């Protein structure tokens, strides 16, 4: 009994670490897009809160294991970073309606091609999916550097101290700790960095006190979706890249959990992802991927 309670506690802590790790990415995408399109603080608040809510919905869909959708593996869906630049381009030149219309169309596209894509997933060995994920990671270095200074041109001394201390804590735990403590190095780094930020007066809780307890997502918040071929094709290409990325995630988790996947479960995983992208377009958030 004690062993089970300990395992449950460890699972809850690891889940919290996973949640906090993906949380940063989930708010970064709306911040980057809203900044690129010059949205107001009110619109940015809507995007962030709705995006976090939809990440939960998308993850719930993916965790299902039935005959229609869901990979049935511990996959957390977050915003696809590779969609940032194309969505800003569409939003600037066409408007929000065409941006979210392209998302809706690309979600339908993913659902329609999920069966075919599950048949060719075997042609994406780890070297291919790993290269895609690595490329996306490398492209985000500039984003991480920008956030070291709150997206300012030059990081401040304070922001450098906070960011480098957080990284140092994570690395030290990884190097010197063992077992379960080593596995929660990111969580320890986040907590340590936050406590240091509080001590330095860099944390402001006033926005939390003013925020509503419940935020209800609204369909078509930015207006009725509009559809334009070039924008749709662009987003379909982006979602195809996301599917390759997700394939690597699915197969890696399959190996870790020793839960073998067949083409039907892969198809259902892609379907869940397509449904999440479709809902993102309807509720005016962004595409989701594993």
N, C-alpha and C positions, 0 to 999 in steps of 0.2 A: 504494500500500500504506500509506504513512504517513498519507495523507488518511483512509483507511478506519479506521485505528487511532485517529486523532484523533476522528473522528465517533463511534466506539464508546465512547471514553472520555467524551466529552461526553454521550452518551445514558445511560451508567451514572450519571454525576453527576446528571443531571436526574431519573433514576429514583429515586436516593437522596433527592433533594429532595422528590419526589412522595410517597415512602414516609413520610418524616418528617412531612410536612405532614398526611397523612391519619392518621398514628399518634396524634396528639393527640386527634383526634375519636373515634377508635376506643376510646380508653381513657376519654374523658370520659363517654360514654353509660353504660357500666356503673358508673362511679363515681357519677354522678348518680342512677341508679336504685337502686343498692345503698344509697346514703346515704338516699334517700327512703323505702326500705323497711326500714331499720335492719339490714341484713345484717352479718354478722361479717366480720372481716378475712380469715378463711380463705375465706369465700364470695366476697368481693370479688376475692381473688387468682385464684380459679377463673374468675370472670366475665371478668376482664381477659385472662388468658392464653388462655382458650378463644375469646374474642371476636377477639383478634388472629389466632389460627389460622384461625378461620372467615372472617375478612376475606380471607385468602389463598385459601381454598377458593372463596369467592364470586367473587373476582376471576378466578381460573383458569377457572371456569365461564363467566364473561362474555367472556373473551378467545377462547373457542372460536369456530370458524366452520364449523358443520355444518348439516344440514337440520333439526335438532331444537331446539337451544338455542345461545345465545351471539351477541352482536352483532358480534364480531370486530373491535372497535376498542379502543384503549388506554384502557379504562375501569377505574378502581380503585373497587371497592365498599367502602364503609364504613358504619358505623351511621347509621341515619336519626334525626336529632335530633328530628324532629317526633313520634317515637314515645315520647319520654321521659315527658311528662305523662300520656298515656293509660295507659301501662304501669304507672306508679306508682299511678294511680287503681285500676286493675284489681287490682294486687298488694295494695294496702291493704284493699280491700273484699271481694275474692274469694279471694285467695291466689295463690301462685306457680303452682299447677297450672292455674288458669284463665288466668293471664297467658300462659303458654307454649302452652296449648291454643288461645288466640285467635291466637297467632302462626302456629301450624301451619295453622289454618283459613284465615288470611289469605294464607298462602303458596300454598295450593291455589287460593284465589280468584284470585290474580294469574295463575297458570298457566292457569286456565280462561278468563279474560277476555282473555288476551294477544292472541288472534287478532282479537277485536272491537276492542280498544284500538288495535291497529296500523292498523286501517282509519280510525279517527277522529283519528289523530295529526296529520293535516293541519289540523285545527281548532284546534291549539295553536300559534299563531305565536310568534315570539320575544318579543313583548310579554307573552304569557300565561305562558310558561315562565320568562321572566326575572323577572316579577313574583312568581311562586311562590318562586323561588330567593332573590330579594331579601328577601321577607317572612321566610323561614326565617333568613336571615343577620341581619336586624334583631332577630329574636326571641332570637338567641344573644348579643347584646351584653351582656346581664346575666350570662350564663355566663362570658364573657371577663373582665368586670370582677371577678367573684367569684374567678376563678383568678389574678388579679393579687395576691391576698392569700391563696392556698391556701384559697379559699372561706370565708375569715373575713369577719366583718361589715365590718371596715375593713382595707384593704391596709396593710402595714407600709412603713416607709421603704425597707427593703431590697428588698421585692417591687416597689415602685414604680420604684426605680432599675433593677432587672433588666428589668422589662417594658417600660418606656419606652425604655431603651437598645436593646433588641432591635428594637422598632418603628423607632427612629431609624436603626439600621444598615440595615434593609430599605429604608426610604425614601431614604436617602442613596445607596445602591447603585442604586436605581431611577432617581434623578435624575441622577447623575453618571457612572455606568458605561455601557458600551456593549456591544453584541453578546452573547456567551455569558455574560460576567460579570453583565450586567444580568439575564439570564434565570434566574440562580441566586441572586437577591437573598434569597429566603426561607431558603435553605440557609445562606448567609453570616450572616444575622441569627441563625439558630438556633445556629450554631457560636459566633459572637461572644457571644451572651447566655449560653451554657453555660460558656464560658471565664471570663466575668466572674463567674458564679455559683460556679465552682470557686474562683476567687481570693477570693471573699467568704465562703467556707466554707459555702455554701448547698446543696452537693451531697453526698449520703450514698450511698456505693457498697456499704454493708454488706448491704443487701437483695439486691443482685445476687449477692454471694458466697454467700448462704444459699439462693438459689433453685435448684431442681432444673434439670439441663441439659435434660431432656425432660418435657413435660407432655402427658399423653394426655387428650383430651376424652372425657367420659362422657355417653352419651345419658341423658336424663331425670335429671340430677344432682339436681334439686330435687323429684323425684317425678313420678308419672304425670300426663300432661296431662289437664285437665278442660275441658269445653266448655260455654259459656253464651252465649246468643244475643246479648245486648246487648254483651258484651265482644267477640265476634267481629265484629259490625257496626262497632263503634268502630275496630277494627284494620283492617278492610277499607277504611274511609274513609281511614285514615292511609296504607295502602299505595297507594290510588288517587292520593293527593296525591304520593306518592313516584314513581309512574309518570309523572305529569306533569313532575315535576322531572327524572327520568331522560330523558324525551323531549328536553328542552332540552339535556342533556349529550350525548346521542347525536347530535343534529343539529349541535351546535357542533363536535364532534369529526369528524363527517362533512365539514363545510366545511373544517376545518383540514387533514385528511388527504387531501381531495379524493377520498374514497371514498364514493360515493353509496349511500344506503340505500333499499331498497324495503320494502314492507309485511311481507315474509317475514322479513327480517333484524330489523326492529323487533319483530315477534312473538317471534322467538327471543331477542332481548335481554330482553323482558319475562318470557319463560319462565325465563331464567337467573336473573333477579332474584327471581321467585316461588320457584324452587327454593332459592335462597339463604335467603329468609325461612323457608321450610319447614324447612331444615336448622338454621337458627337456633333455631326452636322445639324441634326434637328434641334439640339439644345445649345447650339452655337458655341461649342468648345472645339476640341481638336482631335486628330486621329490618335488611336491608342495601339500600342504594340507590347509584346512580351519583353 
